[in-house]
Amino acid sequence: WFLFLCLDFNLFVGLCFLLYVWFILFNFYI
């Protein structure tokens, strides 16, 4: 259960990080 929670948390952080990077690139190109 703890391992599953950790994996789910890492997936969430990864998605937030990708969204953050995409937002920075989007602002940079505009």
mmCIF entry with sequence, helices, sheets and N, C-alpha, C, O atoms, coordinates in Angstrom:
data_MODEL
# 
_entry.id   MODEL 
# 
_entity.id                         1 
_entity.type                       polymer 
_entity.pdbx_number_of_molecules   1 
# 
_entity_poly.entity_id                      1 
_entity_poly.type                           'polypeptide(L)' 
_entity_poly.nstd_linkage                   no 
_entity_poly.nstd_monomer                   no 
_entity_poly.pdbx_seq_one_letter_code       WFLFLCLDFNLFVGLCFLLYVWFILFNFYI 
_entity_poly.pdbx_seq_one_letter_code_can   WFLFLCLDFNLFVGLCFLLYVWFILFNFYI 
_entity_poly.pdbx_strand_id                 A 
# 
loop_
_entity_poly_seq.entity_id 
_entity_poly_seq.num 
_entity_poly_seq.mon_id 
_entity_poly_seq.hetero 
1 1  TRP n 
1 2  PHE n 
1 3  LEU n 
1 4  PHE n 
1 5  LEU n 
1 6  CYS n 
1 7  LEU n 
1 8  ASP n 
1 9  PHE n 
1 10 ASN n 
1 11 LEU n 
1 12 PHE n 
1 13 VAL n 
1 14 GLY n 
1 15 LEU n 
1 16 CYS n 
1 17 PHE n 
1 18 LEU n 
1 19 LEU n 
1 20 TYR n 
1 21 VAL n 
1 22 TRP n 
1 23 PHE n 
1 24 ILE n 
1 25 LEU n 
1 26 PHE n 
1 27 ASN n 
1 28 PHE n 
1 29 TYR n 
1 30 ILE n 
# 
_struct_asym.id          A 
_struct_asym.entity_id   1 
# 
_struct_conf.conf_type_id            HELX_P 
_struct_conf.id                      HELX_P1 
_struct_conf.pdbx_PDB_helix_id       AA1 
_struct_conf.beg_label_comp_id       PHE 
_struct_conf.beg_label_asym_id       A 
_struct_conf.beg_label_seq_id        2 
_struct_conf.pdbx_beg_PDB_ins_code   ? 
_struct_conf.end_label_comp_id       TYR 
_struct_conf.end_label_asym_id       A 
_struct_conf.end_label_seq_id        29 
_struct_conf.pdbx_end_PDB_ins_code   ? 
_struct_conf.beg_auth_comp_id        PHE 
_struct_conf.beg_auth_asym_id        A 
_struct_conf.beg_auth_seq_id         2 
_struct_conf.end_auth_comp_id        TYR 
_struct_conf.end_auth_asym_id        A 
_struct_conf.end_auth_seq_id         29 
_struct_conf.pdbx_PDB_helix_class    1 
_struct_conf.details                 ? 
_struct_conf.pdbx_PDB_helix_length   28 
# 
_struct_conf_type.id          HELX_P 
_struct_conf_type.criteria    ? 
_struct_conf_type.reference   ? 
# 
loop_
_atom_site.group_PDB 
_atom_site.id 
_atom_site.type_symbol 
_atom_site.label_atom_id 
_atom_site.label_alt_id 
_atom_site.label_comp_id 
_atom_site.label_asym_id 
_atom_site.label_entity_id 
_atom_site.label_seq_id 
_atom_site.pdbx_PDB_ins_code 
_atom_site.Cartn_x 
_atom_site.Cartn_y 
_atom_site.Cartn_z 
_atom_site.occupancy 
_atom_site.B_iso_or_equiv 
_atom_site.pdbx_formal_charge 
_atom_site.auth_seq_id 
_atom_site.auth_comp_id 
_atom_site.auth_asym_id 
_atom_site.auth_atom_id 
_atom_site.pdbx_PDB_model_num 
ATOM 1   N N  . TRP A 1 1  ? 0.849 -1.202 0.000   1.00 0.00 ? 1  TRP A N  1 
ATOM 2   C CA . TRP A 1 1  ? 0.000 0.000  0.000   1.00 0.00 ? 1  TRP A CA 1 
ATOM 3   C C  . TRP A 1 1  ? 0.880 1.246  0.000   1.00 0.00 ? 1  TRP A C  1 
ATOM 4   O O  . TRP A 1 1  ? 0.632 2.196  -0.742  1.00 0.00 ? 1  TRP A O  1 
ATOM 5   N N  . PHE A 1 2  ? 1.911 1.226  0.844   1.00 0.00 ? 2  PHE A N  1 
ATOM 6   C CA . PHE A 1 2  ? 2.813 2.382  0.907   1.00 0.00 ? 2  PHE A CA 1 
ATOM 7   C C  . PHE A 1 2  ? 3.566 2.550  -0.411  1.00 0.00 ? 2  PHE A C  1 
ATOM 8   O O  . PHE A 1 2  ? 3.764 3.668  -0.887  1.00 0.00 ? 2  PHE A O  1 
ATOM 9   N N  . LEU A 1 3  ? 3.983 1.425  -0.991  1.00 0.00 ? 3  LEU A N  1 
ATOM 10  C CA . LEU A 1 3  ? 4.701 1.472  -2.265  1.00 0.00 ? 3  LEU A CA 1 
ATOM 11  C C  . LEU A 1 3  ? 3.787 2.005  -3.371  1.00 0.00 ? 3  LEU A C  1 
ATOM 12  O O  . LEU A 1 3  ? 4.214 2.788  -4.219  1.00 0.00 ? 3  LEU A O  1 
ATOM 13  N N  . PHE A 1 4  ? 2.533 1.572  -3.350  1.00 0.00 ? 4  PHE A N  1 
ATOM 14  C CA . PHE A 1 4  ? 1.568 2.043  -4.344  1.00 0.00 ? 4  PHE A CA 1 
ATOM 15  C C  . PHE A 1 4  ? 1.338 3.547  -4.192  1.00 0.00 ? 4  PHE A C  1 
ATOM 16  O O  . PHE A 1 4  ? 1.234 4.274  -5.180  1.00 0.00 ? 4  PHE A O  1 
ATOM 17  N N  . LEU A 1 5  ? 1.262 3.999  -2.946  1.00 0.00 ? 5  LEU A N  1 
ATOM 18  C CA . LEU A 1 5  ? 1.060 5.418  -2.668  1.00 0.00 ? 5  LEU A CA 1 
ATOM 19  C C  . LEU A 1 5  ? 2.261 6.214  -3.152  1.00 0.00 ? 5  LEU A C  1 
ATOM 20  O O  . LEU A 1 5  ? 2.112 7.307  -3.698  1.00 0.00 ? 5  LEU A O  1 
ATOM 21  N N  . CYS A 1 6  ? 3.464 5.656  -2.948  1.00 0.00 ? 6  CYS A N  1 
ATOM 22  C CA . CYS A 1 6  ? 4.687 6.320  -3.375  1.00 0.00 ? 6  CYS A CA 1 
ATOM 23  C C  . CYS A 1 6  ? 4.735 6.418  -4.899  1.00 0.00 ? 6  CYS A C  1 
ATOM 24  O O  . CYS A 1 6  ? 5.104 7.457  -5.446  1.00 0.00 ? 6  CYS A O  1 
ATOM 25  N N  . LEU A 1 7  ? 4.363 5.343  -5.577  1.00 0.00 ? 7  LEU A N  1 
ATOM 26  C CA . LEU A 1 7  ? 4.350 5.348  -7.039  1.00 0.00 ? 7  LEU A CA 1 
ATOM 27  C C  . LEU A 1 7  ? 3.317 6.340  -7.556  1.00 0.00 ? 7  LEU A C  1 
ATOM 28  O O  . LEU A 1 7  ? 3.570 7.051  -8.528  1.00 0.00 ? 7  LEU A O  1 
ATOM 29  N N  . ASP A 1 8  ? 2.149 6.390  -6.910  1.00 0.00 ? 8  ASP A N  1 
ATOM 30  C CA . ASP A 1 8  ? 1.100 7.303  -7.319  1.00 0.00 ? 8  ASP A CA 1 
ATOM 31  C C  . ASP A 1 8  ? 1.555 8.747  -7.107  1.00 0.00 ? 8  ASP A C  1 
ATOM 32  O O  . ASP A 1 8  ? 1.271 9.621  -7.926  1.00 0.00 ? 8  ASP A O  1 
ATOM 33  N N  . PHE A 1 9  ? 2.262 8.990  -6.002  1.00 0.00 ? 9  PHE A N  1 
ATOM 34  C CA . PHE A 1 9  ? 2.770 10.321 -5.697  1.00 0.00 ? 9  PHE A CA 1 
ATOM 35  C C  . PHE A 1 9  ? 3.822 10.736 -6.721  1.00 0.00 ? 9  PHE A C  1 
ATOM 36  O O  . PHE A 1 9  ? 3.839 11.881 -7.172  1.00 0.00 ? 9  PHE A O  1 
ATOM 37  N N  . ASN A 1 10 ? 4.707 9.794  -7.089  1.00 0.00 ? 10 ASN A N  1 
ATOM 38  C CA . ASN A 1 10 ? 5.746 10.093 -8.078  1.00 0.00 ? 10 ASN A CA 1 
ATOM 39  C C  . ASN A 1 10 ? 5.119 10.393 -9.439  1.00 0.00 ? 10 ASN A C  1 
ATOM 40  O O  . ASN A 1 10 ? 5.590 11.271 -10.161 1.00 0.00 ? 10 ASN A O  1 
ATOM 41  N N  . LEU A 1 11 ? 4.065 9.669  -9.785  1.00 0.00 ? 11 LEU A N  1 
ATOM 42  C CA . LEU A 1 11 ? 3.366 9.902  -11.045 1.00 0.00 ? 11 LEU A CA 1 
ATOM 43  C C  . LEU A 1 11 ? 2.730 11.292 -11.039 1.00 0.00 ? 11 LEU A C  1 
ATOM 44  O O  . LEU A 1 11 ? 2.787 12.007 -12.039 1.00 0.00 ? 11 LEU A O  1 
ATOM 45  N N  . PHE A 1 12 ? 2.129 11.670 -9.922  1.00 0.00 ? 12 PHE A N  1 
ATOM 46  C CA . PHE A 1 12 ? 1.503 12.980 -9.780  1.00 0.00 ? 12 PHE A CA 1 
ATOM 47  C C  . PHE A 1 12 ? 2.531 14.097 -9.896  1.00 0.00 ? 12 PHE A C  1 
ATOM 48  O O  . PHE A 1 12 ? 2.297 15.100 -10.570 1.00 0.00 ? 12 PHE A O  1 
ATOM 49  N N  . VAL A 1 13 ? 3.688 13.915 -9.226  1.00 0.00 ? 13 VAL A N  1 
ATOM 50  C CA . VAL A 1 13 ? 4.768 14.905 -9.285  1.00 0.00 ? 13 VAL A CA 1 
ATOM 51  C C  . VAL A 1 13 ? 5.310 15.001 -10.711 1.00 0.00 ? 13 VAL A C  1 
ATOM 52  O O  . VAL A 1 13 ? 5.613 16.094 -11.189 1.00 0.00 ? 13 VAL A O  1 
ATOM 53  N N  . GLY A 1 14 ? 5.430 13.865 -11.384 1.00 0.00 ? 14 GLY A N  1 
ATOM 54  C CA . GLY A 1 14 ? 5.917 13.847 -12.756 1.00 0.00 ? 14 GLY A CA 1 
ATOM 55  C C  . GLY A 1 14 ? 4.983 14.603 -13.688 1.00 0.00 ? 14 GLY A C  1 
ATOM 56  O O  . GLY A 1 14 ? 5.439 15.354 -14.551 1.00 0.00 ? 14 GLY A O  1 
ATOM 57  N N  . LEU A 1 15 ? 3.668 14.408 -13.519 1.00 0.00 ? 15 LEU A N  1 
ATOM 58  C CA . LEU A 1 15 ? 2.697 15.103 -14.351 1.00 0.00 ? 15 LEU A CA 1 
ATOM 59  C C  . LEU A 1 15 ? 2.721 16.600 -14.072 1.00 0.00 ? 15 LEU A C  1 
ATOM 60  O O  . LEU A 1 15 ? 2.636 17.403 -15.002 1.00 0.00 ? 15 LEU A O  1 
ATOM 61  N N  . CYS A 1 16 ? 2.835 16.983 -12.813 1.00 0.00 ? 16 CYS A N  1 
ATOM 62  C CA . CYS A 1 16 ? 2.898 18.400 -12.454 1.00 0.00 ? 16 CYS A CA 1 
ATOM 63  C C  . CYS A 1 16 ? 4.168 19.035 -13.019 1.00 0.00 ? 16 CYS A C  1 
ATOM 64  O O  . CYS A 1 16 ? 4.147 20.177 -13.480 1.00 0.00 ? 16 CYS A O  1 
ATOM 65  N N  . PHE A 1 17 ? 5.278 18.284 -12.980 1.00 0.00 ? 17 PHE A N  1 
ATOM 66  C CA . PHE A 1 17 ? 6.542 18.790 -13.506 1.00 0.00 ? 17 PHE A CA 1 
ATOM 67  C C  . PHE A 1 17 ? 6.459 18.992 -15.018 1.00 0.00 ? 17 PHE A C  1 
ATOM 68  O O  . PHE A 1 17 ? 6.938 19.999 -15.538 1.00 0.00 ? 17 PHE A O  1 
ATOM 69  N N  . LEU A 1 18 ? 5.846 18.030 -15.728 1.00 0.00 ? 18 LEU A N  1 
ATOM 70  C CA . LEU A 1 18 ? 5.694 18.165 -17.180 1.00 0.00 ? 18 LEU A CA 1 
ATOM 71  C C  . LEU A 1 18 ? 4.804 19.354 -17.520 1.00 0.00 ? 18 LEU A C  1 
ATOM 72  O O  . LEU A 1 18 ? 5.078 20.094 -18.464 1.00 0.00 ? 18 LEU A O  1 
ATOM 73  N N  . LEU A 1 19 ? 3.738 19.532 -16.746 1.00 0.00 ? 19 LEU A N  1 
ATOM 74  C CA . LEU A 1 19 ? 2.829 20.654 -16.974 1.00 0.00 ? 19 LEU A CA 1 
ATOM 75  C C  . LEU A 1 19 ? 3.550 21.974 -16.721 1.00 0.00 ? 19 LEU A C  1 
ATOM 76  O O  . LEU A 1 19 ? 3.338 22.942 -17.451 1.00 0.00 ? 19 LEU A O  1 
ATOM 77  N N  . TYR A 1 20 ? 4.401 22.024 -15.694 1.00 0.00 ? 20 TYR A N  1 
ATOM 78  C CA . TYR A 1 20 ? 5.180 23.206 -15.352 1.00 0.00 ? 20 TYR A CA 1 
ATOM 79  C C  . TYR A 1 20 ? 6.173 23.548 -16.471 1.00 0.00 ? 20 TYR A C  1 
ATOM 80  O O  . TYR A 1 20 ? 6.297 24.704 -16.875 1.00 0.00 ? 20 TYR A O  1 
ATOM 81  N N  . VAL A 1 21 ? 6.873 22.523 -16.959 1.00 0.00 ? 21 VAL A N  1 
ATOM 82  C CA . VAL A 1 21 ? 7.838 22.730 -18.049 1.00 0.00 ? 21 VAL A CA 1 
ATOM 83  C C  . VAL A 1 21 ? 7.127 23.192 -19.318 1.00 0.00 ? 21 VAL A C  1 
ATOM 84  O O  . VAL A 1 21 ? 7.604 24.094 -20.007 1.00 0.00 ? 21 VAL A O  1 
ATOM 85  N N  . TRP A 1 22 ? 5.991 22.577 -19.625 1.00 0.00 ? 22 TRP A N  1 
ATOM 86  C CA . TRP A 1 22 ? 5.216 22.949 -20.805 1.00 0.00 ? 22 TRP A CA 1 
ATOM 87  C C  . TRP A 1 22 ? 4.740 24.403 -20.697 1.00 0.00 ? 22 TRP A C  1 
ATOM 88  O O  . TRP A 1 22 ? 4.746 25.131 -21.689 1.00 0.00 ? 22 TRP A O  1 
ATOM 89  N N  . PHE A 1 23 ? 4.335 24.817 -19.518 1.00 0.00 ? 23 PHE A N  1 
ATOM 90  C CA . PHE A 1 23 ? 3.881 26.178 -19.280 1.00 0.00 ? 23 PHE A CA 1 
ATOM 91  C C  . PHE A 1 23 ? 5.014 27.182 -19.497 1.00 0.00 ? 23 PHE A C  1 
ATOM 92  O O  . PHE A 1 23 ? 4.798 28.249 -20.072 1.00 0.00 ? 23 PHE A O  1 
ATOM 93  N N  . ILE A 1 24 ? 6.228 26.838 -19.034 1.00 0.00 ? 24 ILE A N  1 
ATOM 94  C CA . ILE A 1 24 ? 7.391 27.703 -19.216 1.00 0.00 ? 24 ILE A CA 1 
ATOM 95  C C  . ILE A 1 24 ? 7.737 27.806 -20.707 1.00 0.00 ? 24 ILE A C  1 
ATOM 96  O O  . ILE A 1 24 ? 7.989 28.902 -21.208 1.00 0.00 ? 24 ILE A O  1 
ATOM 97  N N  . LEU A 1 25 ? 7.750 26.688 -21.406 1.00 0.00 ? 25 LEU A N  1 
ATOM 98  C CA . LEU A 1 25 ? 8.055 26.713 -22.846 1.00 0.00 ? 25 LEU A CA 1 
ATOM 99  C C  . LEU A 1 25 ? 6.991 27.492 -23.607 1.00 0.00 ? 25 LEU A C  1 
ATOM 100 O O  . LEU A 1 25 ? 7.309 28.224 -24.544 1.00 0.00 ? 25 LEU A O  1 
ATOM 101 N N  . PHE A 1 26 ? 5.739 27.339 -23.214 1.00 0.00 ? 26 PHE A N  1 
ATOM 102 C CA . PHE A 1 26 ? 4.640 28.038 -23.874 1.00 0.00 ? 26 PHE A CA 1 
ATOM 103 C C  . PHE A 1 26 ? 4.809 29.556 -23.716 1.00 0.00 ? 26 PHE A C  1 
ATOM 104 O O  . PHE A 1 26 ? 4.619 30.304 -24.675 1.00 0.00 ? 26 PHE A O  1 
ATOM 105 N N  . ASN A 1 27 ? 5.167 30.012 -22.506 1.00 0.00 ? 27 ASN A N  1 
ATOM 106 C CA . ASN A 1 27 ? 5.385 31.432 -22.267 1.00 0.00 ? 27 ASN A CA 1 
ATOM 107 C C  . ASN A 1 27 ? 6.630 31.931 -22.991 1.00 0.00 ? 27 ASN A C  1 
ATOM 108 O O  . ASN A 1 27 ? 6.673 33.073 -23.449 1.00 0.00 ? 27 ASN A O  1 
ATOM 109 N N  . PHE A 1 28 ? 7.641 31.072 -23.092 1.00 0.00 ? 28 PHE A N  1 
ATOM 110 C CA . PHE A 1 28 ? 8.877 31.448 -23.762 1.00 0.00 ? 28 PHE A CA 1 
ATOM 111 C C  . PHE A 1 28 ? 8.639 31.665 -25.261 1.00 0.00 ? 28 PHE A C  1 
ATOM 112 O O  . PHE A 1 28 ? 9.172 32.608 -25.844 1.00 0.00 ? 28 PHE A O  1 
ATOM 113 N N  . TYR A 1 29 ? 7.843 30.795 -25.879 1.00 0.00 ? 29 TYR A N  1 
ATOM 114 C CA . TYR A 1 29 ? 7.567 30.927 -27.306 1.00 0.00 ? 29 TYR A CA 1 
ATOM 115 C C  . TYR A 1 29 ? 6.638 32.090 -27.614 1.00 0.00 ? 29 TYR A C  1 
ATOM 116 O O  . TYR A 1 29 ? 6.658 32.617 -28.726 1.00 0.00 ? 29 TYR A O  1 
ATOM 117 N N  . ILE A 1 30 ? 5.831 32.495 -26.655 1.00 0.00 ? 30 ILE A N  1 
ATOM 118 C CA . ILE A 1 30 ? 4.952 33.665 -26.851 1.00 0.00 ? 30 ILE A CA 1 
ATOM 119 C C  . ILE A 1 30 ? 5.691 34.906 -26.371 1.00 0.00 ? 30 ILE A C  1 
ATOM 120 O O  . ILE A 1 30 ? 5.151 36.010 -26.437 1.00 0.00 ? 30 ILE A O  1 
# 
